[in-house]
Amino acid sequence: MEEKYDLCVIGAGPSGYAAAMRAVDFGKTVVLIEKDKVGGAGLYNGALSSKTLWELSQKIRTINEGIQSVGRRKVDLSWEDVQKTLQESLFDRKFQFSCHIKLLQSEVMHDIFKYERGCASFIDNHRVKITKSNDKEKTIYADNIIIATGSKPRKLPNIKVDEKIIMTSDGVDHMNDFPKSLVIVGAGVIGCEYATIFSNFGKTKVYLIDRSDRILPFEDNDISSLISKNLTNNGVVIHKMAQLERLEQKDGEVEYELSYKDGKREIIRVEKALLSVGRQLNIESLKMENAGVTLSKRGVHIGDDDTQTNVPNIYAVGDASGHIALVNVGELEGRHAVERIFTDKKTSLTYKNVCTIMFLQPEVASVGMNEKQCLEENIPIKVVKLDYSCIARAIAMRKTQGFFKIIVTNDDEMKILGMRAVGEHASSAIQAVALLIKMNKSIKELAEMVHPHPSIIEGVQECVRMLLNKSIFKSSIFKYKLWCYSCVDGKIEHLQRL
């Protein structure tokens, strides 16, 4: 006899887990199916593991900069020590998930929540087959189904990945030691993050292949230039405007060949290679055709309308939906889908105030539109920018590299369109601005708030005051630390705030 549920969630990564727990909130019967590991890429080979590496590498870099400046030998951290810290971090999170699931099933809500380990595939739009590791099968029936199967690193044709010498992000955590040299293919967020991590540790010569004329091409020039300069100063070689002709194993190492528009070619040998060229869906085993679920027109993600697929009782969230591949966005989509299913929720998801962070040197946080996007869409804007060296907390921390940039509409209301924060505590500085974007409010809401002192977020308030022409420091005096300008029809006009 088939087990029947109000909801079946396929995939126990961040979005699927969030969806299942939201269904529990409504007292609905829910089965959560996972074929591999609870937590998905948000925990393994992804967000938590790479950010643990970044945090550790930042500390090592800061310590070594300090002690080397006074003539002392730098700290030598082994890969074994790095792995120990990484495994402790992963264990803490894994333990939380496993305890939570076990207690939910055994004591608290065993009558409504069920966790199944196995590979899920559609029989039709209501019935799902679960294939266990021992090849045993069972079928469940669900009124509604959420696809939250996540993604995996994309590979390139003609490049054989063994996850030992030529790797994706899945192979990084399984290395035995720091590579003496490493080439990273792809200069997007993940590629630049790993370039930052390995160059921070100071044991790996890092090469970064960039097809564009600058890294992070989707961001403003000032952000891209600062990160590029810091990577270069940290010993990273950035191959700009480079076309990868081949990359292959030779004698237990990696040889790659690049070509350039001027006809120049070069061949370089390194110990290992890391492919960072995006991600692709985990949908091969789902047999979505049995349920009638179709992909988007581009064919790279599941087509959805506010998380609902073309089949009314089936939803897609997280990486499967193809919107923004971030843990926080996936959780938001998972919760939203459940609320659509079990309530009369009418408001659609908005991605206008999604907060993101790039773990670089220094860290970069963002919300809303950047200056580049506004110029491309010909939106009249005012921009204010404040250097970290004008913020008391940054001075106290001796971390004065970075800036805040706030973009507002070029009118009397000055509603916030976006913000970029580059520097220490950047991710903590954008929250108030994100809220104002969601509420469609102007900067005036921030001008009179009493911020803690000394704190990095005082810089946000000073930006706002500058736009209102009542700042403490005047941009006409500190011309190279404070900027305030408007842009209409591509023409920039500097606004001198006296």
N, C-alpha and C positions, 0 to 999 in steps of 0.2 A: 504493500500500500504506500502510495506517494505521500511524503511529508509536505504539508502545505504551509506557506508563509505569506504574510502581507508584502514582504520585500525580500528580494535576493540581491546581495551586493557581491559582484565578482571583482575581487582584488582588494587586498587589505593594506594598501599603501596609505599615504596621508588622506587622500580624498575618499577612498572606500571606507577606511576606518571611521572618518568623521561622519560619513553618511550613515553608517550602521549605528553609531552612537546617537545620532539625531533621531533615528527611527525608534530607538529604545526610549528616548525622551517622550515620545508620543504613545508609548505602551504598545507598539506594534510588534508583531512577530517578525523576526528578521534572521536570515542566515547569511553569514559572512564567509565567503569562499576564497582561499588563498592557496596557490599551488607551490609557493616557495617560502618566503619569509615575511612575517607581519612587519609592517613598517616601510617596506618597499625601498625605492631609491632615496626616499627622504631620510632613511637611516643607513642603509648599506650602500657603499660605493657611490655615495651622493652627498646630499646636503650635510648631514651630521658628520660623516667621516672626513670630507674635504675641509669643512670648517674647523674641525678639531685640529687638522694638520695646519691650517692657516693660523689659528690662534697660537699654536706652539711655535710655528716658524716666526711669527711676529715677535714673540717674547725673546726668542733666541737672537734675532736680528737686533732688537733694542739693547739687550744685555751686551752683545758683542760690540756694538757701536760705542757703548759707554766705556767698557773696560779697555778697548783698544785705543781709545782717545787719550788714555793716561798711561799707555805703554805696556799694558798687561796682555797676556795671551788670551785668545778668545776661548769661549766655552766650546768643548767638543761633545756633541750629542750624537750617540750612535743611532742607527736605524732601529735597533732592538729597543732602545729607550722610547723612540717615537712610536713604535708599534705597541708598546706597553700602555702608553697614554691613550692611544687610539682605541685599543681593545677595552680599556676601562670605561671610556666614554660610551662606546657602543653597548657594552654590557649593562650600564646603568639604564639606558633607554630600552633595551630589549627586555630587561627584567621588569620594567614598568608595564610594558605591553603584555608580556606573558602572564604576570600576576593578575592584571586587570581582566584579561579574557578568562582565565581559570576561575577567578572568583565570581565573575558575572554568570558563568555557566553553572557553577556548583552551588552557589548560595543565594545571590541577590535576585537575579532575573533569569534563572534557568528555564523558566516556562516561556520566555519570549525571545531569548537570544541564543543562537547556536553558531558555533565556529566549526567549519569543515575544512580540512586540509586535503587538497586535491586539485586536479585540473578541470575547469568548468568548460562546458561546450553547450551551445543551444540545441535543443531538440525542436522547439518552436518558440513562439514569443512569450510563453508562460512556463515552459518546462525546460529545466537545465539538468544535464548529466554531469555527475562528479566522478572523475576517474582517480582512484587512490593510487598511491605508490606501489601497492601490491597488486595492481590491476583490477581490484574489485571496483564495482560501479554501483552508483545509486542515482535515482532520479528524484528531483524535488520540483514542486509546483509553487510558483509565486505570482501573486496578482501584479506586482511591479518588479522590474529588474533595473539595477544600475550597473553600468559597465565602468569599472575603475581600474583597468588593467595596467595603467602606467605606460612606460616606454623603456627603451634600452638604447645604449650608444649606437649611433649610426656608423657604419663602416664604409670604406671606399672600395670601389671595384679595382681589381688588379693589385690590391694590397692584402697580403695574408696576415691576419691577426691571430697571434697565439697567446696573447695576454701575458707573455713573459718578456719577450724582446720588443715586439711591436704590440702595443697595448691600446685599449680604450680606458676610460676611467674605472672600469670594472677590475682592471689588473693592477692598479696603483697600490692598493692596500695589501697586495699579496707579494710585493717585491721582497727580496731578501736583504737588500742593502740600498744605500743611496747610489744611483747611477753616477758614474763619473761625468757622463755627458748625456743630454736628452734633447731630442728635437720634438717640438709640439706643433702639430699640424692644425691650424685654425686659431685666429687671434680674436675670437669672440670672448664672451664673459668667462666661460670655463677654461679655455686655453690660457687666457691672461691670469686667471686665478692660480692655475697650476704653475705657470711661469713665475708668479710671485712667490708661491710656497717654496719651490725648489731653489730659487735664487736666494731666498731669505736664509735657508739652512746653510748656504755657503759651501756646499760640497759637490754641487753639480753645475757643470757648464751648460747653460740652457740656450737653445736656439728656438725661435718662434717664427713660423712661416705665416706671412700675411699676404693675401692676394690683393688687398686694397692698398691705398697709399698711406693709411694710418690704421692702428689698432682700434677696436671698439668703434667702427665707423657709424654706428647708429646713434652715438652720443655726440655732444657738442665738442668742438675742437679743443676748448680749454681743458676739458676732462681728459680727452684722448692724449693730448700733448703732455700733460702732467704725469699720467700713468706711464706713458712711453718713456719719458725722461727718467723716471725713477727705476723702471726695469733696466734701461740701458746703464744707468749708474750702478746698478746692482750686478752688472756683468752679463745681462741677457743680450744676445745678438738677435735683432729683429730683421728678418728678411722681408723688406717691404716690396710691394708690387711684384711678388714672386709667383711663378707658376710651377707647381710641383709636377715634374715630368715622370719621376719614378721614385719609389721608396721600397727597399727590399732588404732582406737579411743576407749578409755576407760574412762568412767566417765567425758566426756567432755575434755579429754586431749589425748595425743598420747603416746602409749607404743610401743617400738620397741625392737627387739631381734637381736643380732649379734652373729655370730660364727666365729671362727678363725681356722687356719690350725693346731694349737697345741691342738685343742679340746676344748679350752676355749669358754664359752658362757657368755653373759651378757644381762641383761634386764634393760632398762632405760626409765624413764617417762619424758616427756617434755610437754610444753603447746601447741606448734604447730610444724608442719612439713612442709618442703618445698621440693618438688621434682624438681630436676634439672638434668634430664637424657636425654637431647636432645629435638629435635623438630621433628614434622612430617607434611607432606604436607596437605594443605587445598584443596582437590580435590574431596571430596565426592559428591558434588552436581553438578559437571561440566558435567557429562555424556560424558566423553572424547571418549568413545567407539563409540558414534554416529558420531564422526569426524574421527575415525580411529587412534587417538593418543595413543601411547603405552608408558608404563613405561620402565625404564632402565632394564637391565638384573637382577640387584639386587632388582628391584621392589620397591625401596624406593623414587625414584624421576622420573621425566619425562625424557625419553631418549632424548638427544639432540646432535647435531653436530654444535658446535660454535653458540649456541642458537637456531638453527633450529631443529624442531622435525622430526619424520619420515614422517609427512605430510608437504609437501614443503611450504605451505602458513601459517603454524602455528608454532609459536616460543614459547619457555619457558625461563623465566628469573627469577632472584632472587632465593629465597629458592626453587622454583619449579624446577629449573635446577639442584639442588643438588651439586653445586660446593662448594662455600664458602659462608656461610650464614651470610653475613655482609651487612649493609646498603650501604656502598660505592661500594661494588662489585655488588650488585643488581642494583644500578643506572647505573654503567658501562655497565652491561649486557643489561639493557633496552635500553640505548642509542645505543649500538652496534647493537642490533637486528633491530632497526629502520633504522639505516644506511645501514645495509645489505639489507633491504627490498627496500629502495627507492634510493639507489645509487649502483654503481658498486664496492663497497668496497671489496677488496680482502684479506686484512690482517686479520688474526684471532686474537681473544682475547688471551692475555697471562696473567697468574696469577702469574708470577715470581716476579713481583715487587709490589704486593698488600701490602699496609701498614695496620697493625692492631694494636690495643691497648687493653690491658687488664687492667681494672680499679681495681687494687689491692693495696696493701700497701708494697712498692711503686708501681706506675703505670709501666706497662711493654709494650713497643712498639717493633714491629718487622717488618722486611721486608726480603723477600728471605728465603734462607735455614738457619737452625740452625746447630750447631756443631754436634748434635746427628744425624741429617739426613745425613750429609756429611760422618760421620763415618759408618753409616749403608750402604751407597752406595759406600763406599771405595773410596771416592774422595780425592786425596791429597790436603791438605789445609795448609794455614798459618792462625793463629788466633792471634789477638791482643786484649788485654783487659785492660781498664783503670778504676781505681776506682774513684768514684765521689769526693772523698776527695782531689783529685788533680786538681779539676776544681774551678777556682776562684769564679764563680757565685754560685756554690753549697755551697762554704764556706760562702759567703756573706748571702745566704738564710738560713744558718744553717741547710741545708738539704743535708748532705754528704753521705747518704746511697744509694748505687747503683753503677752501672758500665755501661760502653759501651763495647760492644764486636763486632768486625768486622771480618768477615771470607772472605778470598780471596783465589784465586787459588795459588797453590804452584809452581810458576814459575816466570819468570822475569816480565811478564805483570801484575801479581797480580790483576786480574779482580775480582770485588766484587761479592761474592756469596750470602751474607746475612749480616744482622746486628741485634743485640738485644740491646735495650736501657732500662735500669732499673733505675728509679729514677724520680725526679722532671723534668717536661718539656720533658719527654721521647718522647712523640708523636711528638714534634716539631723538634726533633733531627735527625730523620731518613729520612727526605724528600730528601735531596741532595743525599744520598746513594741510595734511591729508583730510582731516576732519572738516576744515573750512571748504575744501574743494567739494566734498560730498554734500555739504550744506549749501553750496553755491553762495558763500559769504565772501565779503571783501577783507582786505588786509587790516582794516580798521579794528576788527575784533581782537587782533593781537597787540595793537599799539599800546594799550594801557594795561595789559596784564602785568602782574608783578612776578617776574621770573626769579628762580633761586640764583643766588650769587655766591661764589663764581660758578657759572655753568656754561657749557657750550651753547645752549639754546638762547642765551642772551644775545648771541649773534643774529638769531632770527628776528628778535625784536628790533635790533638796530637796523636791520635791512628794511623792516616795515617803516620805522621812523624816517629813514632816509627817503623813502618814496613819498612820505607825507611832509617832507621838508622840515623835520624837527628832530633830526638825529643829533647825537652827542658829538661825534666826529663828522666833519664836513668833507664831502667828496671834492670840493674845490681846493681843499688844503692837502688831503691825502689822496692825490690823484692816482697813485699806483697801488693803493690798498682798498679804495672804495670806488665803485663805478655805478653810475645811474644813467641809463640811456633809453631812448625810445626807438622803435623800428616800425616804420610804415612804408609799405611798398618797396621793401628791401633797403630803404635809406635809414641809416643810423644817425641819430642826433643825441649828443651827450647833453644830459640835463645837469647843470651845475647847481648843486644843492648848497646854499650858503648858510 
